[in-house]
Amino acid sequence: MAAAVKQKKAVKQAGGLSGTRQGVVESDSRHQTRRVVINYLTMHPKYGKFVRQRTILQVHDAKNEARTGDVVEVAPCRPISKSKRWTLVRVVERRADQAAAIKSVAALQP
């Protein structure tokens, strides 16, 4: 029991929860659910070129605090629904205002 407590403290001091990832909220249209995109580069096995890839996660946001465009930190959790296996830890950076401004300007242009 004491070893588990020490391990949790060490993880928090190291810079966060184990298994956490950072991504950008792509959709916030559903109640308490966010669609988070995690972009990364991987090397092609044959040609050695770096290829862009992405992972889309369905994330549980109990307080409905993340908005489209925000950078968030997510952590794995128990299954909440058929597709939700991740939960929102914190909003790292608020970009929702910037995303809304860009969207409105794009809508004005012919």
Biopython code that builds the backbone (N, CA, C, O; Angstrom):
import numpy as np
from Bio.PDB.StructureBuilder import StructureBuilder

atoms = [
    (1, "MET", "N", (0.828, -1.193, 0.000)),
    (1, "MET", "CA", (0.000, 0.000, 0.000)),
    (1, "MET", "C", (0.867, 1.250, 0.000)),
    (1, "MET", "O", (0.615, 2.182, -0.764)),
    (2, "ALA", "N", (1.887, 1.276, 0.851)),
    (2, "ALA", "CA", (2.757, 2.446, 0.932)),
    (2, "ALA", "C", (3.559, 2.629, -0.351)),
    (2, "ALA", "O", (3.867, 3.756, -0.737)),
    (3, "ALA", "N", (3.898, 1.522, -1.013)),
    (3, "ALA", "CA", (4.659, 1.602, -2.265)),
    (3, "ALA", "C", (3.827, 2.264, -3.362)),
    (3, "ALA", "O", (4.355, 3.019, -4.179)),
    (4, "ALA", "N", (2.525, 1.976, -3.377)),
    (4, "ALA", "CA", (1.649, 2.578, -4.395)),
    (4, "ALA", "C", (1.527, 4.082, -4.191)),
    (4, "ALA", "O", (1.489, 4.839, -5.161)),
    (5, "VAL", "N", (1.467, 4.516, -2.944)),
    (5, "VAL", "CA", (1.377, 5.950, -2.641)),
    (5, "VAL", "C", (2.661, 6.658, -3.056)),
    (5, "VAL", "O", (2.617, 7.751, -3.621)),
    (6, "LYS", "N", (3.804, 6.035, -2.778)),
    (6, "LYS", "CA", (5.091, 6.615, -3.171)),
    (6, "LYS", "C", (5.203, 6.718, -4.690)),
    (6, "LYS", "O", (5.739, 7.692, -5.218)),
    (7, "GLN", "N", (4.689, 5.700, -5.386)),
    (7, "GLN", "CA", (4.759, 5.699, -6.846)),
    (7, "GLN", "C", (3.900, 6.828, -7.422)),
    (7, "GLN", "O", (4.321, 7.498, -8.365)),
    (8, "LYS", "N", (2.711, 7.047, -6.873)),
    (8, "LYS", "CA", (1.839, 8.124, -7.351)),
    (8, "LYS", "C", (2.482, 9.487, -7.127)),
    (8, "LYS", "O", (2.393, 10.369, -7.980)),
    (9, "LYS", "N", (3.133, 9.657, -5.968)),
    (9, "LYS", "CA", (3.817, 10.923, -5.689)),
    (9, "LYS", "C", (4.960, 11.140, -6.668)),
    (9, "LYS", "O", (5.169, 12.258, -7.140)),
    (10, "ALA", "N", (5.705, 10.076, -6.978)),
    (10, "ALA", "CA", (6.825, 10.185, -7.916)),
    (10, "ALA", "C", (6.336, 10.558, -9.306)),
    (10, "ALA", "O", (6.974, 11.345, -10.006)),
    (11, "VAL", "N", (5.196, 9.988, -9.708)),
    (11, "VAL", "CA", (4.639, 10.291, -11.024)),
    (11, "VAL", "C", (4.214, 11.753, -11.088)),
    (11, "VAL", "O", (4.469, 12.423, -12.089)),
    (12, "LYS", "N", (3.571, 12.260, -10.040)),
    (12, "LYS", "CA", (3.135, 13.653, -10.025)),
    (12, "LYS", "C", (4.329, 14.607, -10.054)),
    (12, "LYS", "O", (4.279, 15.644, -10.716)),
    (13, "GLN", "N", (5.397, 14.263, -9.343)),
    (13, "GLN", "CA", (6.583, 15.111, -9.335)),
    (13, "GLN", "C", (7.298, 15.068, -10.682)),
    (13, "GLN", "O", (7.956, 16.035, -11.065)),
    (14, "ALA", "N", (7.175, 13.951, -11.403)),
    (14, "ALA", "CA", (7.841, 13.813, -12.696)),
    (14, "ALA", "C", (7.162, 14.633, -13.778)),
    (14, "ALA", "O", (7.736, 14.805, -14.854)),
    (15, "GLY", "N", (5.966, 15.143, -13.538)),
    (15, "GLY", "CA", (5.343, 16.010, -14.534)),
    (15, "GLY", "C", (3.990, 15.554, -15.018)),
    (15, "GLY", "O", (3.626, 15.862, -16.152)),
    (16, "GLY", "N", (3.227, 14.839, -14.223)),
    (16, "GLY", "CA", (1.874, 14.487, -14.635)),
    (16, "GLY", "C", (1.565, 13.021, -14.393)),
    (16, "GLY", "O", (2.385, 12.269, -13.867)),
    (17, "LEU", "N", (0.378, 12.643, -14.784)),
    (17, "LEU", "CA", (-0.064, 11.274, -14.634)),
    (17, "LEU", "C", (0.569, 10.401, -15.702)),
    (17, "LEU", "O", (0.865, 10.871, -16.801)),
    (18, "SER", "N", (0.778, 9.135, -15.383)),
    (18, "SER", "CA", (1.367, 8.244, -16.378)),
    (18, "SER", "C", (0.326, 7.927, -17.446)),
    (18, "SER", "O", (-0.849, 7.726, -17.137)),
    (19, "GLY", "N", (0.758, 7.883, -18.693)),
    (19, "GLY", "CA", (-0.142, 7.566, -19.793)),
    (19, "GLY", "C", (-0.915, 8.742, -20.333)),
    (19, "GLY", "O", (-1.768, 8.563, -21.203)),
    (20, "THR", "N", (-0.647, 9.944, -19.848)),
    (20, "THR", "CA", (-1.384, 11.099, -20.350)),
    (20, "THR", "C", (-0.851, 11.510, -21.715)),
    (20, "THR", "O", (0.314, 11.286, -22.043)),
    (21, "ARG", "N", (-1.725, 12.111, -22.493)),
    (21, "ARG", "CA", (-1.368, 12.616, -23.816)),
    (21, "ARG", "C", (-1.977, 13.995, -23.996)),
    (21, "ARG", "O", (-2.953, 14.354, -23.337)),
    (22, "GLN", "N", (-1.374, 14.768, -24.909)),
    (22, "GLN", "CA", (-1.910, 16.087, -25.228)),
    (22, "GLN", "C", (-2.437, 16.074, -26.644)),
    (22, "GLN", "O", (-1.835, 15.485, -27.542)),
    (23, "GLY", "N", (-3.574, 16.734, -26.836)),
    (23, "GLY", "CA", (-4.182, 16.812, -28.158)),
    (23, "GLY", "C", (-5.035, 18.050, -28.282)),
    (23, "GLY", "O", (-5.131, 18.851, -27.351)),
    (24, "VAL", "N", (-5.651, 18.203, -29.433)),
    (24, "VAL", "CA", (-6.486, 19.363, -29.728)),
    (24, "VAL", "C", (-7.937, 18.904, -29.845)),
    (24, "VAL", "O", (-8.226, 17.895, -30.488)),
    (25, "VAL", "N", (-8.846, 19.653, -29.220)),
    (25, "VAL", "CA", (-10.264, 19.326, -29.283)),
    (25, "VAL", "C", (-10.778, 19.655, -30.682)),
    (25, "VAL", "O", (-10.684, 20.796, -31.134)),
    (26, "GLU", "N", (-11.321, 18.648, -31.359)),
    (26, "GLU", "CA", (-11.830, 18.836, -32.713)),
    (26, "GLU", "C", (-13.331, 19.100, -32.708)),
    (26, "GLU", "O", (-13.840, 19.820, -33.567)),
    (27, "SER", "N", (-14.037, 18.522, -31.747)),
    (27, "SER", "CA", (-15.484, 18.688, -31.697)),
    (27, "SER", "C", (-15.943, 18.729, -30.245)),
    (27, "SER", "O", (-15.479, 17.951, -29.411)),
    (28, "ASP", "N", (-16.864, 19.650, -29.955)),
    (28, "ASP", "CA", (-17.454, 19.724, -28.614)),
    (28, "ASP", "C", (-18.973, 19.754, -28.692)),
    (28, "ASP", "O", (-19.627, 20.326, -27.821)),
    (29, "SER", "N", (-19.537, 19.145, -29.726)),
    (29, "SER", "CA", (-20.972, 19.227, -29.951)),
    (29, "SER", "C", (-21.795, 18.320, -29.032)),
    (29, "SER", "O", (-22.989, 18.557, -28.847)),
    (30, "ARG", "N", (-21.177, 17.286, -28.455)),
    (30, "ARG", "CA", (-21.920, 16.370, -27.595)),
    (30, "ARG", "C", (-21.738, 16.719, -26.121)),
    (30, "ARG", "O", (-20.710, 17.267, -25.725)),
    (31, "HIS", "N", (-22.737, 16.399, -25.325)),
    (31, "HIS", "CA", (-22.723, 16.698, -23.898)),
    (31, "HIS", "C", (-21.752, 15.762, -23.187)),
    (31, "HIS", "O", (-21.888, 14.542, -23.279)),
    (32, "GLN", "N", (-20.771, 16.325, -22.478)),
    (32, "GLN", "CA", (-19.757, 15.625, -21.688)),
    (32, "GLN", "C", (-18.856, 14.715, -22.528)),
    (32, "GLN", "O", (-18.217, 13.814, -21.984)),
    (33, "THR", "N", (-18.797, 14.933, -23.821)),
    (33, "THR", "CA", (-17.916, 14.154, -24.687)),
    (33, "THR", "C", (-17.197, 15.100, -25.630)),
    (33, "THR", "O", (-17.812, 15.982, -26.230)),
    (34, "ARG", "N", (-15.904, 14.914, -25.757)),
    (34, "ARG", "CA", (-15.097, 15.717, -26.665)),
    (34, "ARG", "C", (-14.350, 14.782, -27.605)),
    (34, "ARG", "O", (-13.957, 13.679, -27.225)),
    (35, "ARG", "N", (-14.163, 15.238, -28.831)),
    (35, "ARG", "CA", (-13.370, 14.488, -29.807)),
    (35, "ARG", "C", (-12.001, 15.155, -29.862)),
    (35, "ARG", "O", (-11.884, 16.306, -30.284)),
    (36, "VAL", "N", (-10.965, 14.432, -29.434)),
    (36, "VAL", "CA", (-9.610, 14.974, -29.336)),
    (36, "VAL", "C", (-8.721, 14.294, -30.375)),
    (36, "VAL", "O", (-8.725, 13.071, -30.515)),
    (37, "VAL", "N", (-7.959, 15.116, -31.099)),
    (37, "VAL", "CA", (-7.055, 14.614, -32.127)),
    (37, "VAL", "C", (-5.624, 14.742, -31.632)),
    (37, "VAL", "O", (-5.207, 15.810, -31.185)),
    (38, "ILE", "N", (-4.872, 13.650, -31.714)),
    (38, "ILE", "CA", (-3.465, 13.653, -31.334)),
    (38, "ILE", "C", (-2.659, 13.397, -32.615)),
    (38, "ILE", "O", (-2.729, 12.313, -33.195)),
    (39, "ASN", "N", (-1.899, 14.400, -33.044)),
    (39, "ASN", "CA", (-1.066, 14.293, -34.240)),
    (39, "ASN", "C", (0.336, 13.855, -33.842)),
    (39, "ASN", "O", (0.849, 14.261, -32.800)),
    (40, "TYR", "N", (0.959, 13.013, -34.689)),
    (40, "TYR", "CA", (2.324, 12.584, -34.426)),
    (40, "TYR", "C", (2.985, 12.179, -35.742)),
    (40, "TYR", "O", (2.310, 11.951, -36.746)),
    (41, "LEU", "N", (4.308, 12.095, -35.720)),
    (41, "LEU", "CA", (5.086, 11.653, -36.866)),
    (41, "LEU", "C", (5.619, 10.251, -36.595)),
    (41, "LEU", "O", (6.008, 9.934, -35.471)),
    (42, "THR", "N", (5.634, 9.418, -37.627)),
    (42, "THR", "CA", (6.213, 8.095, -37.514)),
    (42, "THR", "C", (7.036, 7.809, -38.775)),
    (42, "THR", "O", (6.732, 8.315, -39.856)),
    (43, "MET", "N", (8.051, 7.017, -38.623)),
    (43, "MET", "CA", (8.912, 6.724, -39.757)),
    (43, "MET", "C", (8.344, 5.560, -40.572)),
    (43, "MET", "O", (7.936, 4.542, -40.013)),
    (44, "HIS", "N", (8.323, 5.721, -41.886)),
    (44, "HIS", "CA", (7.862, 4.655, -42.759)),
    (44, "HIS", "C", (8.841, 3.487, -42.673)),
    (44, "HIS", "O", (10.050, 3.707, -42.745)),
    (45, "PRO", "N", (8.359, 2.255, -42.521)),
    (45, "PRO", "CA", (9.267, 1.136, -42.302)),
    (45, "PRO", "C", (10.196, 0.830, -43.483)),
    (45, "PRO", "O", (11.326, 0.383, -43.289)),
    (46, "LYS", "N", (9.717, 1.073, -44.696)),
    (46, "LYS", "CA", (10.537, 0.729, -45.861)),
    (46, "LYS", "C", (11.363, 1.905, -46.367)),
    (46, "LYS", "O", (12.548, 1.754, -46.661)),
    (47, "TYR", "N", (10.734, 3.084, -46.468)),
    (47, "TYR", "CA", (11.389, 4.213, -47.112)),
    (47, "TYR", "C", (12.081, 5.174, -46.156)),
    (47, "TYR", "O", (12.896, 5.987, -46.593)),
    (48, "GLY", "N", (11.781, 5.103, -44.881)),
    (48, "GLY", "CA", (12.455, 5.952, -43.904)),
    (48, "GLY", "C", (11.945, 7.372, -43.842)),
    (48, "GLY", "O", (12.457, 8.179, -43.066)),
    (49, "LYS", "N", (10.951, 7.694, -44.640)),
    (49, "LYS", "CA", (10.386, 9.050, -44.631)),
    (49, "LYS", "C", (9.437, 9.176, -43.444)),
    (49, "LYS", "O", (8.751, 8.220, -43.082)),
    (50, "PHE", "N", (9.404, 10.359, -42.844)),
    (50, "PHE", "CA", (8.478, 10.602, -41.743)),
    (50, "PHE", "C", (7.092, 10.892, -42.296)),
    (50, "PHE", "O", (6.930, 11.736, -43.177)),
    (51, "VAL", "N", (6.101, 10.196, -41.778)),
    (51, "VAL", "CA", (4.726, 10.305, -42.236)),
    (51, "VAL", "C", (3.878, 10.864, -41.101)),
    (51, "VAL", "O", (4.009, 10.441, -39.952)),
    (52, "ARG", "N", (3.009, 11.817, -41.427)),
    (52, "ARG", "CA", (2.103, 12.370, -40.419)),
    (52, "ARG", "C", (0.943, 11.413, -40.199)),
    (52, "ARG", "O", (0.337, 10.910, -41.145)),
    (53, "GLN", "N", (0.651, 11.176, -38.930)),
    (53, "GLN", "CA", (-0.497, 10.342, -38.579)),
    (53, "GLN", "C", (-1.253, 11.002, -37.451)),
    (53, "GLN", "O", (-0.760, 11.944, -36.830)),
    (54, "ARG", "N", (-2.468, 10.504, -37.181)),
    (54, "ARG", "CA", (-3.249, 11.060, -36.086)),
    (54, "ARG", "C", (-4.099, 9.977, -35.452)),
    (54, "ARG", "O", (-4.463, 8.983, -36.080)),
    (55, "THR", "N", (-4.400, 10.206, -34.191)),
    (55, "THR", "CA", (-5.279, 9.336, -33.437)),
    (55, "THR", "C", (-6.450, 10.172, -32.950)),
    (55, "THR", "O", (-6.255, 11.270, -32.427)),
    (56, "ILE", "N", (-7.663, 9.663, -33.117)),
    (56, "ILE", "CA", (-8.850, 10.372, -32.666)),
    (56, "ILE", "C", (-9.393, 9.644, -31.436)),
    (56, "ILE", "O", (-9.679, 8.448, -31.490)),
    (57, "LEU", "N", (-9.533, 10.376, -30.327)),
    (57, "LEU", "CA", (-10.019, 9.808, -29.070)),
    (57, "LEU", "C", (-11.350, 10.444, -28.690)),
    (57, "LEU", "O", (-11.558, 11.641, -28.887)),
    (58, "GLN", "N", (-12.239, 9.635, -28.148)),
    (58, "GLN", "CA", (-13.471, 10.141, -27.553)),
    (58, "GLN", "C", (-13.178, 10.315, -26.059)),
    (58, "GLN", "O", (-12.855, 9.349, -25.368)),
    (59, "VAL", "N", (-13.293, 11.549, -25.567)),
    (59, "VAL", "CA", (-12.853, 11.888, -24.220)),
    (59, "VAL", "C", (-14.046, 12.334, -23.378)),
    (59, "VAL", "O", (-14.905, 13.082, -23.845)),
    (60, "HIS", "N", (-14.085, 11.864, -22.133)),
    (60, "HIS", "CA", (-15.137, 12.260, -21.197)),
    (60, "HIS", "C", (-14.755, 13.571, -20.519)),
    (60, "HIS", "O", (-13.707, 13.665, -19.881)),
    (61, "ASP", "N", (-15.607, 14.579, -20.660)),
    (61, "ASP", "CA", (-15.404, 15.896, -20.047)),
    (61, "ASP", "C", (-16.605, 16.172, -19.150)),
    (61, "ASP", "O", (-17.624, 16.689, -19.610)),
    (62, "ALA", "N", (-16.486, 15.831, -17.877)),
    (62, "ALA", "CA", (-17.618, 15.899, -16.946)),
    (62, "ALA", "C", (-18.152, 17.313, -16.756)),
    (62, "ALA", "O", (-19.353, 17.496, -16.554)),
    (63, "LYS", "N", (-17.276, 18.317, -16.818)),
    (63, "LYS", "CA", (-17.690, 19.698, -16.555)),
    (63, "LYS", "C", (-17.969, 20.495, -17.825)),
    (63, "LYS", "O", (-18.313, 21.674, -17.739)),
    (64, "ASN", "N", (-17.832, 19.892, -18.984)),
    (64, "ASN", "CA", (-18.015, 20.578, -20.271)),
    (64, "ASN", "C", (-17.170, 21.840, -20.362)),
    (64, "ASN", "O", (-17.663, 22.888, -20.782)),
    (65, "GLU", "N", (-15.897, 21.750, -19.972)),
    (65, "GLU", "CA", (-15.048, 22.941, -19.943)),
    (65, "GLU", "C", (-14.198, 23.126, -21.193)),
    (65, "GLU", "O", (-13.771, 24.249, -21.462)),
    (66, "ALA", "N", (-13.934, 22.085, -21.965)),
    (66, "ALA", "CA", (-13.102, 22.201, -23.168)),
    (66, "ALA", "C", (-13.960, 22.609, -24.356)),
    (66, "ALA", "O", (-15.102, 22.171, -24.491)),
    (67, "ARG", "N", (-13.397, 23.453, -25.216)),
    (67, "ARG", "CA", (-14.085, 23.920, -26.418)),
    (67, "ARG", "C", (-13.250, 23.572, -27.645)),
    (67, "ARG", "O", (-12.076, 23.223, -27.522)),
    (68, "THR", "N", (-13.845, 23.665, -28.808)),
    (68, "THR", "CA", (-13.153, 23.361, -30.057)),
    (68, "THR", "C", (-11.918, 24.238, -30.213)),
    (68, "THR", "O", (-11.991, 25.460, -30.089)),
    (69, "GLY", "N", (-10.788, 23.604, -30.485)),
    (69, "GLY", "CA", (-9.540, 24.320, -30.674)),
    (69, "GLY", "C", (-8.639, 24.331, -29.455)),
    (69, "GLY", "O", (-7.454, 24.641, -29.585)),
    (70, "ASP", "N", (-9.148, 24.005, -28.279)),
    (70, "ASP", "CA", (-8.337, 24.001, -27.059)),
    (70, "ASP", "C", (-7.332, 22.851, -27.068)),
    (70, "ASP", "O", (-7.610, 21.773, -27.593)),
    (71, "VAL", "N", (-6.161, 23.096, -26.482)),
    (71, "VAL", "CA", (-5.176, 22.034, -26.270)),
    (71, "VAL", "C", (-5.461, 21.441, -24.891)),
    (71, "VAL", "O", (-5.504, 22.164, -23.896)),
    (72, "VAL", "N", (-5.655, 20.126, -24.840)),
    (72, "VAL", "CA", (-6.043, 19.471, -23.593)),
    (72, "VAL", "C", (-5.115, 18.305, -23.291)),
    (72, "VAL", "O", (-4.438, 17.781, -24.176)),
    (73, "GLU", "N", (-5.099, 17.908, -22.019)),
    (73, "GLU", "CA", (-4.372, 16.730, -21.571)),
    (73, "GLU", "C", (-5.397, 15.682, -21.171)),
    (73, "GLU", "O", (-6.311, 15.960, -20.395)),
    (74, "VAL", "N", (-5.242, 14.470, -21.707)),
    (74, "VAL", "CA", (-6.192, 13.396, -21.430)),
    (74, "VAL", "C", (-5.456, 12.199, -20.835)),
    (74, "VAL", "O", (-4.260, 12.014, -21.059)),
    (75, "ALA", "N", (-6.188, 11.395, -20.076)),
    (75, "ALA", "CA", (-5.609, 10.211, -19.433)),
    (75, "ALA", "C", (-6.544, 9.028, -19.634)),
    (75, "ALA", "O", (-7.761, 9.202, -19.699)),
    (76, "PRO", "N", (-5.984, 7.820, -19.733)),
    (76, "PRO", "CA", (-6.834, 6.634, -19.875)),
    (76, "PRO", "C", (-7.618, 6.369, -18.593)),
    (76, "PRO", "O", (-7.161, 6.686, -17.495)),
    (77, "CYS", "N", (-8.798, 5.786, -18.748)),
    (77, "CYS", "CA", (-9.644, 5.477, -17.588)),
    (77, "CYS", "C", (-10.440, 4.214, -17.890)),
    (77, "CYS", "O", (-10.266, 3.597, -18.941)),
    (78, "ARG", "N", (-11.295, 3.842, -16.984)),
    (78, "ARG", "CA", (-12.158, 2.684, -17.199)),
    (78, "ARG", "C", (-13.134, 2.986, -18.340)),
    (78, "ARG", "O", (-13.366, 4.158, -18.634)),
    (79, "PRO", "N", (-13.706, 1.985, -18.983)),
    (79, "PRO", "CA", (-14.674, 2.249, -20.045)),
    (79, "PRO", "C", (-15.913, 2.969, -19.512)),
    (79, "PRO", "O", (-16.583, 2.483, -18.601)),
    (80, "ILE", "N", (-16.205, 4.125, -20.087)),
    (80, "ILE", "CA", (-17.365, 4.914, -19.676)),
    (80, "ILE", "C", (-18.551, 4.629, -20.596)),
    (80, "ILE", "O", (-19.696, 4.613, -20.145)),
    (81, "SER", "N", (-18.281, 4.404, -21.875)),
    (81, "SER", "CA", (-19.307, 4.026, -22.840)),
    (81, "SER", "C", (-18.655, 3.135, -23.889)),
    (81, "SER", "O", (-17.533, 2.664, -23.705)),
    (82, "LYS", "N", (-19.363, 2.909, -24.982)),
    (82, "LYS", "CA", (-18.833, 2.039, -26.034)),
    (82, "LYS", "C", (-17.514, 2.561, -26.600)),
    (82, "LYS", "O", (-16.608, 1.779, -26.888)),
    (83, "SER", "N", (-17.406, 3.875, -26.759)),
    (83, "SER", "CA", (-16.214, 4.441, -27.401)),
    (83, "SER", "C", (-15.338, 5.273, -26.472)),
    (83, "SER", "O", (-14.197, 5.571, -26.823)),
    (84, "LYS", "N", (-15.839, 5.659, -25.292)),
    (84, "LYS", "CA", (-15.064, 6.530, -24.399)),
    (84, "LYS", "C", (-14.216, 5.723, -23.433)),
    (84, "LYS", "O", (-14.732, 4.992, -22.588)),
    (85, "ARG", "N", (-12.877, 5.872, -23.577)),
    (85, "ARG", "CA", (-11.918, 5.207, -22.693)),
    (85, "ARG", "C", (-10.931, 6.199, -22.116)),
    (85, "ARG", "O", (-9.978, 5.802, -21.446)),
    (86, "TRP", "N", (-11.140, 7.483, -22.361)),
    (86, "TRP", "CA", (-10.237, 8.540, -21.919)),
    (86, "TRP", "C", (-11.024, 9.603, -21.182)),
    (86, "TRP", "O", (-12.210, 9.806, -21.444)),
    (87, "THR", "N", (-10.356, 10.284, -20.255)),
    (87, "THR", "CA", (-10.995, 11.361, -19.511)),
    (87, "THR", "C", (-10.116, 12.614, -19.566)),
    (87, "THR", "O", (-8.893, 12.526, -19.677)),
    (88, "LEU", "N", (-10.752, 13.763, -19.487)),
    (88, "LEU", "CA", (-10.042, 15.035, -19.541)),
    (88, "LEU", "C", (-9.361, 15.306, -18.210)),
    (88, "LEU", "O", (-10.000, 15.243, -17.159)),
    (89, "VAL", "N", (-8.062, 15.608, -18.246)),
    (89, "VAL", "CA", (-7.314, 15.935, -17.034)),
    (89, "VAL", "C", (-7.339, 17.443, -16.816)),
    (89, "VAL", "O", (-7.707, 17.914, -15.739)),
    (90, "ARG", "N", (-6.941, 18.205, -17.849)),
    (90, "ARG", "CA", (-6.931, 19.665, -17.739)),
    (90, "ARG", "C", (-6.868, 20.282, -19.121)),
    (90, "ARG", "O", (-6.496, 19.633, -20.099)),
    (91, "VAL", "N", (-7.241, 21.549, -19.177)),
    (91, "VAL", "CA", (-7.098, 22.323, -20.406)),
    (91, "VAL", "C", (-5.740, 23.007, -20.336)),
    (91, "VAL", "O", (-5.516, 23.855, -19.472)),
    (92, "VAL", "N", (-4.835, 22.646, -21.235)),
    (92, "VAL", "CA", (-3.475, 23.173, -21.225)),
    (92, "VAL", "C", (-3.458, 24.604, -21.756)),
    (92, "VAL", "O", (-2.829, 25.485, -21.168)),
    (93, "GLU", "N", (-4.154, 24.830, -22.873)),
    (93, "GLU", "CA", (-4.153, 26.159, -23.505)),
    (93, "GLU", "C", (-5.515, 26.415, -24.124)),
    (93, "GLU", "O", (-6.060, 25.563, -24.825)),
    (94, "ARG", "N", (-6.058, 27.592, -23.862)),
    (94, "ARG", "CA", (-7.341, 27.984, -24.434)),
    (94, "ARG", "C", (-7.120, 28.573, -25.826)),
    (94, "ARG", "O", (-6.491, 29.621, -25.971)),
    (95, "ARG", "N", (-7.640, 27.891, -26.847)),
    (95, "ARG", "CA", (-7.545, 28.386, -28.207)),
    (95, "ARG", "C", (-8.916, 28.508, -28.853)),
    (95, "ARG", "O", (-9.023, 28.772, -30.051)),
    (96, "ALA", "N", (-9.962, 28.315, -28.062)),
    (96, "ALA", "CA", (-11.316, 28.333, -28.613)),
    (96, "ALA", "C", (-11.650, 29.697, -29.204)),
    (96, "ALA", "O", (-12.305, 29.768, -30.244)),
    (97, "ASP", "N", (-11.213, 30.788, -28.561)),
    (97, "ASP", "CA", (-11.492, 32.124, -29.072)),
    (97, "ASP", "C", (-10.802, 32.340, -30.419)),
    (97, "ASP", "O", (-11.390, 32.927, -31.327)),
    (98, "GLN", "N", (-9.574, 31.875, -30.552)),
    (98, "GLN", "CA", (-8.844, 32.018, -31.812)),
    (98, "GLN", "C", (-9.516, 31.210, -32.916)),
    (98, "GLN", "O", (-9.636, 31.684, -34.046)),
    (99, "ALA", "N", (-9.952, 30.003, -32.602)),
    (99, "ALA", "CA", (-10.596, 29.149, -33.596)),
    (99, "ALA", "C", (-11.911, 29.763, -34.066)),
    (99, "ALA", "O", (-12.239, 29.702, -35.251)),
    (100, "ALA", "N", (-12.660, 30.352, -33.140)),
    (100, "ALA", "CA", (-13.928, 30.989, -33.506)),
    (100, "ALA", "C", (-13.689, 32.207, -34.387)),
    (100, "ALA", "O", (-14.441, 32.452, -35.331)),
    (101, "ALA", "N", (-12.641, 32.972, -34.082)),
    (101, "ALA", "CA", (-12.327, 34.149, -34.887)),
    (101, "ALA", "C", (-11.919, 33.754, -36.301)),
    (101, "ALA", "O", (-12.350, 34.384, -37.267)),
    (102, "ILE", "N", (-11.109, 32.739, -36.430)),
    (102, "ILE", "CA", (-10.676, 32.280, -37.750)),
    (102, "ILE", "C", (-11.861, 31.759, -38.550)),
    (102, "ILE", "O", (-11.963, 32.004, -39.752)),
    (103, "LYS", "N", (-12.751, 31.045, -37.882)),
    (103, "LYS", "CA", (-13.932, 30.499, -38.558)),
    (103, "LYS", "C", (-14.849, 31.603, -39.052)),
    (103, "LYS", "O", (-15.377, 31.510, -40.160)),
    (104, "SER", "N", (-15.052, 32.649, -38.255)),
    (104, "SER", "CA", (-15.935, 33.741, -38.659)),
    (104, "SER", "C", (-15.345, 34.542, -39.814)),
    (104, "SER", "O", (-16.076, 34.984, -40.700)),
    (105, "VAL", "N", (-14.026, 34.730, -39.810)),
    (105, "VAL", "CA", (-13.377, 35.446, -40.898)),
    (105, "VAL", "C", (-13.464, 34.629, -42.190)),
    (105, "VAL", "O", (-13.687, 35.182, -43.267)),
    (106, "ALA", "N", (-13.289, 33.330, -42.076)),
    (106, "ALA", "CA", (-13.380, 32.467, -43.265)),
    (106, "ALA", "C", (-14.787, 32.469, -43.833)),
    (106, "ALA", "O", (-14.963, 32.364, -45.047)),
    (107, "ALA", "N", (-15.788, 32.586, -42.980)),
    (107, "ALA", "CA", (-17.176, 32.605, -43.447)),
    (107, "ALA", "C", (-17.493, 33.920, -44.178)),
    (107, "ALA", "O", (-18.344, 33.927, -45.068)),
    (108, "LEU", "N", (-16.840, 35.013, -43.827)),
    (108, "LEU", "CA", (-17.087, 36.303, -44.464)),
    (108, "LEU", "C", (-16.485, 36.383, -45.871)),
    (108, "LEU", "O", (-16.998, 37.107, -46.724)),
    (109, "GLN", "N", (-15.414, 35.653, -46.111)),
    (109, "GLN", "CA", (-14.721, 35.736, -47.402)),
    (109, "GLN", "C", (-15.524, 35.005, -48.477)),
    (109, "GLN", "O", (-16.066, 33.930, -48.220)),
    (110, "PRO", "N", (-15.605, 35.587, -49.692)),
    (110, "PRO", "CA", (-16.392, 34.962, -50.773)),
    (110, "PRO", "C", (-15.706, 33.758, -51.378)),
    (110, "PRO", "O", (-16.245, 33.134, -52.291)),
]
sb = StructureBuilder()
sb.init_structure("model")
sb.init_model(0)
sb.init_chain("A")
sb.init_seg("    ")
for serial, (resi, resn, name, xyz) in enumerate(atoms, 1):
    if name == "N":
        sb.init_residue(resn, " ", resi, " ")
    sb.init_atom(name, np.array(xyz, "f"), 0.0, 1.0, " ", f" {name:<3s}", serial, name[0])
structure = sb.get_structure()
